[in-house]
């Protein structure tokens, strides 16, 4: 199998000093993944050193605090209008410490993704992470990938650049698969089993889902995430994206990738082998574990997150997915099979529909219904080796505009 994420192959950039702390770049540093990654770094200063950060620019006080505490040499912000406030925040907090260089604009994260380091953690949310992902791979960095959208929308582009072992996934599901795959050869893999919490609406029928509110959808039972990802978890679009991601990362056909509902979110995914054995990775729901594994691979970071408490009784449940109430996973399989620009259309249309839902302009069930209409209208996607970044961006622009039209009714 020509897999991008291979637990038995480790890609090591030549410029990294094996005796010093591993140098990192963190993209999306003020978001959920970024802040937890910085927590891991600060608790392990002998292992890691952050040399550059990027963020959208909406939380300049936090970004300035991170930059100075970590002693980075470069800070990138996507919003040009955030530069003045960032400079002021850095100056106010510096207390004699050297100030970092500031890069700004839509290409700033892409530029910082290619600076000299060992690993780049892409924790940006959304398909805007595609160019930074490609830049990190092109520069020969280990890509610690939390930005699933960049792989999904730019699959052929990413696969053309990535060397075996150059990508280490951070999604809890794909970290689990990554670890379980080390238990056998690729030829022995029968199927991947991706677990889903079921979100806040597990067990509800499609009719019962029609009237749910944004407040209902944002009340995830086990994970604390941003609003878009939380709604994606409620619709199971997030699980559909993860099925496409698993196919691209591990080169396993879609008909051998199964989704099961596991409300406790302790077993993060499984690999079933040809002899009937199944290996599962289990840990309490805490993203610091998969983040630390991504940053430290092939070594583990001790005490990165709490383990399971085996002194207490516990019950783990598994249920089949209700595809009638939650059609997003099957739609994602179709989109992934189409390939080309179809995944970009799926993802972009969903982002617009989630925004419409959160703003009260679209019903909850209308999210996936509208995405399905946009995908159907898109027709035959640009595919194969001819796919370019411009093709992806053009498809996304069209999908966003069309989804907005349909959501407006």
Secondary structure as UniProt FT lines:
FT   TURN            7..8
FT   TURN            14..15
FT   TURN            18..19
FT   STRAND          22..27
FT   TURN            29..30
FT   HELIX           32..42
FT   TURN            45..47
FT   STRAND          48..55
FT   HELIX           60..70
FT   STRAND          74..77
FT   HELIX           80..82
FT   HELIX           83..93
FT   TURN            95..96
FT   STRAND          101..104
FT   TURN            106..107
FT   HELIX           108..112
FT   TURN            113..114
FT   STRAND          119..122
FT   TURN            127..128
FT   HELIX           129..138
FT   TURN            139..140
FT   STRAND          142..145
FT   HELIX           148..153
FT   HELIX           155..161
FT   TURN            164..165
FT   STRAND          167..169
FT   HELIX           172..180
FT   HELIX           181..183
FT   HELIX           186..188
FT   STRAND          189..196
FT   HELIX           199..201
FT   TURN            202..203
FT   HELIX           206..209
FT   TURN            210..211
FT   HELIX           214..217
FT   HELIX           227..235
FT   HELIX           237..250
FT   HELIX           254..256
FT   STRAND          257..261
FT   TURN            263..264
FT   STRAND          267..273
FT   TURN            274..275
FT   STRAND          278..282
FT   HELIX           287..296
FT   TURN            297..298
FT   TURN            302..303
FT   TURN            310..311
FT   STRAND          319..320
FT   TURN            323..325
FT   HELIX           328..338
FT   TURN            340..341
FT   HELIX           342..358
FT   TURN            359..360
FT   HELIX           364..378
FT   HELIX           384..386
FT   HELIX           389..407
//
